[in-house]
Amino acid sequence: MHIYSRAYPASSKAWLFPPDFSVDDYRKVQARLGLQRTIIVQPVTYGFDNRCTLDSVAAFGPGARAVVTVPTDVADSELDRLWQSGARGLRYHQMRGSLTEWSDVPVMAERIRGTGWHLQIQFDGLEFLDHEALIARLPCTVVIDHMGRYARPLAVEHPAVQSLLRLAVRDNVYVKLSGAYHIAHASGPEYRDVAPIAQALVRQGTGRLLWGSDWPHPTETAETMPDDADLLDLLLAWAPDPAVRQAILSDNPARLYGFG
């Protein structure tokens, strides 16, 4: 999920300017859904300025972690400070508004090799075949966002989905079962066109699958805004086994993000 506040400056490339969504706002979502932990992902709106995200982690306390965005020349001491502040991942949002490049990814992967850090990558899933080889070579833990974030619903047999499935079996790759509305657009709350991809990932193995709400859904309009309870309920169809849901919702993220 993300926190937004106009108290923090936007980056020079920002194009998405949501209204404020605060820690207190998200605590209401947590209370409603029974969520105890949270991962705050640095919005592309703030570029390399991680203060909004890290201040929010501090406000939530030990039940929160962060995924931040940094330049490739970030000092080791700054990475250490970010880690101590709760950051565990480095975000590469390779889409509109980003300050990062694909060439940054292997550079930072090498820097975090053998550490508890991971890279989180989001891009247009129709480009999977262009980037599969690079992702497969990365010497660190990788999280692929939003089930690949395909620009439209695709059959499991589509080459771009097969690329995701090949990457997902690698022992250093996690995949988020999130962002269904980015793929199936205004077809909620069931997002049936996304189910085959999610179910294929579950069938293939659930030891490195994660769930996320993507709250507060800043790309969505009043007409397409999902209900967070409906997004959580999607797992009932995608992963009907309670033990599998336990892994996706709790065990896997506890291991990845370092919750005790």
LOBA-251033 format. One line per 5 residues: number of its first residue (from 1); their letters; for each residue x negated, y, z of N, C-alpha, C. Coordinates in steps of 0.1 Angstrom, whole numbers. Each point is the difference from the previous one (the first is absolute). Last residue first. Layout:
BEGIN
NUM = a = X:Y:Z:X:Y:Z:X:Y:Z  ...
***
This chain:
BEGIN
260 = gfgyl = -92:-109:129:-3:-11:9:12:-9:2  -14:29:-45:9:1:12:-3:-13:9  -19:14:-46:-8:-1:13:9:3:12  9:-3:-50:-2:13:6:-6:0:14  8:-41:-25:-6:9:-10:-3:14:7
255 = rapnd = 23:-35:25:-14:-4:-4:-6:11:-8  44:6:11:-8:1:12:-14:-4:-3  32:-4:-35:-5:14:3:-8:1:13  18:-43:-10:-10:5:-10:-4:14:2  33:-19:29:-13:-7:1:-10:6:-10
250 = sliaq = 46:18:1:-8:2:12:-14:-6:-1  34:1:-36:4:11:8:-10:3:12  -4:-38:-30:0:12:-8:1:12:8  3:-43:21:-14:2:-5:0:14:-8  42:-15:16:-9:4:11:-14:3:-5
245 = rvapd = 30:-17:-31:3:14:3:-8:5:12  -3:-45:-11:-6:8:-11:2:15:3  22:-31:28:-15:0:2:-7:8:-10  47:-6:-5:-4:9:11:-15:0:3  23:-11:-49:-6:-7:12:-4:10:11
240 = pawal = 17:14:-44:10:-5:9:-5:-7:12  -16:37:-36:-7:-9:9:10:-6:10  16:29:-34:-13:-3:-6:-8:-11:8  43:17:14:2:-7:-13:-14:-4:-5  2:23:40:8:-12:2:2:-7:-13
235 = lldll = -24:41:2:-8:-11:3:9:-13:3  19:43:-8:-4:-6:-13:-8:-13:3  15:31:34:8:-12:-2:-4:-7:-13  -20:42:12:-5:-11:9:8:-13:-3  13:38:-23:-13:-4:-4:-6:-11:8
230 = daddp = 41:19:13:2:-8:-12:-14:-5:-5  0:31:35:5:-13:5:2:-10:-12  -11:45:-8:-11:-8:5:4:-13:5  24:27:-39:2:-1:14:-12:-9:5  -3:31:-46:3:-13:6:3:2:15
225 = mteat = 6:35:-44:-7:-2:13:4:-13:7  15:22:-43:-8:-13:0:-6:-3:13  27:40:-8:7:-11:-6:-7:-13:1  -20:41:15:11:-4:9:8:-12:-6  -49:0:-16:10:11:1:11:-4:10
220 = etphp = -56:-15:-3:14:-3:-2:9:12:1  -48:-5:9:2:1:-15:15:-2:-3  -19:-3:45:0:14:-5:3:1:-15  4:-33:42:4:-2:-14:0:13:-7  -16:-7:46:14:4:-2:4:0:-15
215 = wdsgw = -21:-40:15:7:12:6:-9:12:-1  -8:-47:-13:-3:11:-8:8:12:4  -3:-47:18:12:7:-3:-2:11:-11  -27:-49:9:0:14:3:13:6:-5  -29:-51:9:12:7:-3:-2:15:4
210 = llrgt = -34:-44:-16:4:10:9:13:6:-4  -35:-47:-9:11:9:-5:4:9:12  -33:-38:-3:-5:13:-2:11:9:-6  7:-46:12:-10:4:10:-6:14:-2  33:-29:-26:5:11:8:-10:5:10
205 = gqrvl = 8:-28:-51:-7:0:12:2:13:8  21:-16:-42:-14:-2:-2:-8:-1:13  47:10:-2:-2:-14:-3:-15:-3:-1  13:45:6:3:-8:12:-3:-15:-2  -3:30:-37:-10:2:10:1:-8:12
200 = aqaip = 35:-1:-31:-12:-7:-5:-12:2:9  40:23:10:1:-14:3:-12:-8:-5  3:46:-10:-2:-2:14:0:-15:3  10:11:-44:-14:3:3:-3:-3:15  45:-4:-15:-8:-10:-5:-15:2:3
195 = avdry = 33:34:14:-1:-13:8:-9:-10:-6  13:44:-19:-13:-1:6:-2:-14:7  41:14:-21:-10:-1:-10:-14:-2:5  39:9:28:-1:-14:-4:-11:-2:-11  16:36:36:-12:0:-9:-2:-14:-6
190 = epgsa = 34:18:34:-6:-14:-2:-13:0:-8  30:39:13:-10:-4:9:-7:-13:-2  -1:30:-37:1:-4:14:15:-2:4  -23:16:-42:8:-13:0:1:-6:14  -25:40:-26:13:2:7:9:-12:0
185 = haihy = -52:-8:-6:6:13:-1:14:0:6  -36:-35:-6:13:-2:-4:9:13:0  -47:2:12:1:-9:-11:14:-1:-6  -10:26:38:-9:5:-10:0:-9:-13  24:-11:40:7:10:-8:-9:6:-10
180 = agslk = -16:-32:32:9:-6:-10:6:10:-10  -35:2:39:2:8:-12:8:-6:-11  -25:-34:32:6:13:3:2:7:-13  -28:-41:19:14:-2:-4:8:13:3  -55:-8:-6:11:6:7:13:-3:-7
175 = vyvnd = -50:-27:1:10:7:-8:11:5:9  -57:-17:2:14:1:6:9:7:-10  -52:-26:-2:11:9:-6:13:-2:7  -43:-25:4:-2:13:5:11:10:-5  -3:-47:-12:1:0:14:-4:14:6
170 = rvalr = 26:-13:-47:-13:2:5:0:2:15  39:-4:-28:-5:-12:6:-14:1:5  23:36:-23:6:-2:13:-5:-14:7  -11:15:-45:-8:7:10:5:-4:14  23:-18:-37:-14:-5:1:-8:6:10
165 = llsqv = 44:16:-8:0:-13:7:-14:-6:1  6:41:-24:2:2:14:-1:-14:8  -1:-3:-47:-12:6:5:1:3:15  38:-14:-22:-9:-11:1:-14:5:5  32:32:-11:4:-7:13:-10:-12:2
160 = aphev = -5:23:-40:-4:9:11:4:-6:13  12:-23:-40:-15:0:3:-4:9:11  49:-23:-2:-7:11:-6:-14:0:3  34:-30:19:-9:-4:-11:-7:11:-7  33:8:33:-12:-6:7:-10:-4:-11
155 = alpra = 33:39:-13:1:-14:3:-13:-5:6  15:52:6:-6:-10:-9:3:-14:4  16:57:8:1:-15:3:-6:-8:-11  -20:48:5:13:-5:-3:1:-15:4  -39:26:8:9:12:-4:14:-5:-3
150 = yrgmh = -34:-24:35:3:0:-14:10:11:-3  -27:-14:43:6:12:-5:2:1:-15  -19:-35:33:-5:4:-13:5:13:-6  13:-18:43:2:-11:-9:-5:3:-14  -7:32:37:13:0:-7:2:-11:-10
145 = divvt = -51:8:14:12:7:4:12:-4:-8  -48:-25:15:7:5:-12:14:5:4  -50:-8:26:15:0:1:6:6:-13  -51:-24:17:8:9:-9:15:-2:3  -55:-10:21:15:-3:0:7:11:-7
140 = cplra = -49:-11:-17:6:5:13:15:-5:0  -34:2:-38:-6:-8:11:6:3:14  18:1:-55:-3:8:12:-4:-8:12  14:-15:-46:-14:1:3:-3:7:13  44:-4:-20:-5:-14:4:-14:1:4
135 = ilaeh = 20:39:-17:5:-3:14:-5:-14:4  -11:14:-44:-7:8:10:5:-3:14  21:-22:-35:-14:-5:1:-8:9:11  45:12:-12:-1:-13:7:-14:-4:3  19:39:-26:-7:2:13:-2:-13:8
130 = dlfel = 24:5:-43:-11:9:-2:-10:0:13  42:-24:-1:-10:-7:-8:-13:9:-2  38:19:23:-7:-11:7:-11:-7:-8  34:38:-9:-15:1:-3:-8:-11:7  47:8:7:-1:-4:-14:-15:0:-5
125 = gdfqi = 14:15:44:-2:-14:-2:-1:-5:-14  -14:47:23:11:-5:-8:-3:-14:-4  -20:15:46:-1:5:-14:12:-5:-8  -29:-1:52:13:2:-6:-2:5:-14  -29:-23:45:0:5:-14:15:0:-5
120 = qlhwg = -35:-3:46:14:-1:-4:1:6:-13  -43:-22:31:5:9:-10:14:-3:-3  -29:-9:48:5:-5:-13:4:11:-9  -32:-12:49:7:9:-9:6:-8:-12  -30:-17:35:15:-2:2:8:9:-9
115 = tgrir = -50:-17:-15:6:7:11:15:-3:2  -31:-15:-36:-3:-6:12:5:7:13  -2:29:-44:-2:-15:0:-4:-5:14  9:46:-16:7:-6:11:-2:-15:0  -21:27:-34:-3:7:13:7:-7:11
110 = eamvp = 10:-14:-44:-14:-4:4:-4:6:14  41:13:-19:1:-14:3:-14:-5:5  4:43:-18:4:-1:14:1:-14:5  -12:7:-45:-10:7:8:4:-2:15  30:-15:-34:-11:-10:3:-11:7:9
105 = vdswe = 37:28:-11:4:-12:7:-11:-9:2  -1:42:-25:-2:1:14:1:-13:7  11:7:-46:-15:-2:2:-3:1:15  44:9:-16:-3:-14:1:-15:-3:2  20:45:20:-2:-6:-13:-2:-15:1
100 = tlsgr = 24:44:32:-10:-11:-2:0:-5:-14  29:35:20:-13:5:-1:-11:-11:-3  57:3:-12:-11:-5:8:-13:7:-3  44:7:-21:-2:7:12:-12:-5:8  24:-34:-33:1:15:-1:-3:6:14
95 = mqhyr = -20:-47:-2:12:5:-8:0:15:1  -25:-38:25:-5:3:-14:11:5:-9  -15:-6:53:13:2:-7:-3:5:-14  -26:-22:43:-3:4:-14:13:0:-7  -19:-1:55:10:0:-10:-5:5:-14
90 = lgrag = -19:-25:47:-3:11:-9:9:-1:-12  2:-21:55:0:-1:-15:-3:13:-7  3:-5:48:-5:-13:-3:-1:-2:-15  5:40:43:1:-3:-14:-6:-14:-2  2:25:43:11:-10:-3:1:-4:-15
85 = sqwlr = -33:28:25:13:7:1:12:-9:-5  -46:-14:-1:3:3:14:14:6:2  -17:-6:-44:3:-13:6:4:2:15  -14:38:-23:13:-4:-5:4:-13:6  -43:15:9:10:9:7:14:-4:-4
80 = dlesd = -36:-21:-23:1:-5:14:10:8:8  -9:14:-44:7:-13:0:2:-5:15  -27:37:-5:15:4:-2:8:-13:-1  -47:-4:2:5:5:13:15:3:-1  -23:-13:-39:3:-11:9:5:4:13
75 = avdtp = 9:32:-41:-11:-4:8:4:-12:8  19:14:-50:4:1:15:-12:-5:8  6:4:-50:-11:5:8:3:1:15  33:-14:-32:-11:-10:0:-12:5:8  49:18:14:-8:0:-12:-12:-10:1
70 = vtvva = 49:-8:24:-13:7:2:-7:1:-14  50:-13:29:-6:2:-13:-13:8:2  32:-37:32:-4:14:-3:-6:1:-14  32:-30:37:-7:-2:-13:-3:14:-5  12:-19:53:1:9:-11:-7:-6:-12
65 = ragpg = 28:-15:50:-13:0:-8:2:9:-12  27:-12:52:-1:6:-14:-14:-2:-5  17:-10:45:7:-8:-9:0:5:-14  -21:22:39:-7:-13:-4:8:-9:-10  14:52:1:-7:-8:10:-5:-13:-6
60 = faavs = 27:41:-17:6:-13:2:-7:-8:10  -18:41:-12:13:3:6:7:-14:3  -41:1:-24:-2:3:14:13:2:7  2:-7:-46:-5:-12:7:-2:2:15  10:37:-27:12:-8:2:-4:-13:7
55 = dltcr = -34:29:-13:7:6:11:13:-8:4  -24:-13:-38:-7:-4:12:6:7:12  18:10:-43:1:-14:3:-6:-4:13  -4:45:-15:14:-3:3:1:-15:4  -43:15:-15:4:4:14:15:-3:3
50 = ndfgy = -32:-8:-40:8:-11:7:5:5:14  -18:18:-51:2:5:14:9:-9:7  -13:-5:-46:-10:-5:9:2:6:14  43:2:-30:-14:-3:-5:-9:-6:10  49:13:2:-11:6:8:-14:-3:-4
45 = tvpqv = 41:-18:-22:2:15:1:-12:7:7  6:-48:-4:-8:6:-10:1:15:0  7:-29:45:7:4:-12:-10:6:-10  -11:-37:39:-3:14:-4:8:3:-13  16:-37:36:-8:1:-12:-1:15:-5
40 = iitrq = 11:-31:47:3:13:-7:-10:1:-11  23:-41:30:-12:3:-8:3:13:-8  21:-26:48:2:7:-13:-14:3:-6  32:-30:41:-13:5:-5:3:7:-13  37:-19:23:-9:5:11:-13:6:-5
35 = lglra = 55:-9:-16:-14:-1:-4:-9:6:11  51:-6:-6:-7:-8:9:-15:-2:-4  37:28:-20:-4:-13:-7:-7:-9:10  15:43:14:12:-6:-7:-4:-14:-5  -33:27:20:9:-5:10:12:-7:-6
30 = qvkry = -33:19:-28:-5:-11:7:10:-5:10  10:39:-23:1:-12:-9:-5:-12:7  -4:40:23:15:-4:-1:1:-12:-9  -42:20:4:3:-8:12:15:-4:0  -16:29:-34:-3:-14:-2:3:-9:12
25 = ddvsf = 5:47:3:10:-5:-10:-3:-15:-2  -30:23:27:13:-2:7:10:-5:-9  -41:12:-19:-2:-12:9:13:-3:7  8:28:-44:-9:0:12:-1:-13:7  10:29:-48:5:-13:6:-10:-3:11
20 = dppfl = 13:45:-35:-7:-6:11:7:-13:5  6:13:-52:2:7:13:-7:-7:11  -21:-7:-48:12:-3:7:2:9:12  -28:0:-46:1:8:12:12:-3:8  -34:-15:-44:11:-5:8:0:7:13
15 = wakss = -34:7:-32:12:3:-7:13:-4:7  -59:10:6:13:-5:5:11:4:-9  -49:9:-2:7:-8:-10:13:-4:4  -29:25:28:1:8:-12:7:-7:-11  12:-11:52:-12:-1:-9:2:8:-12
10 = apyar = 25:12:47:1:-9:-11:-13:0:-8  6:14:54:-1:4:-14:0:-11:-10  25:2:49:-13:-4:-5:0:4:-15  38:7:27:-10:6:8:-14:-3:-6  42:-17:-16:-5:11:-6:-10:8:8
5 = syihm = 11:-54:0:3:12:8:-6:12:-8  11:-59:0:-2:13:-8:3:12:9  -12:-58:0:4:12:8:-3:12:-9  8:-56:-11:-7:13:-1:6:10:9  -5:-59:-7:9:12:0:-9:12:0
***
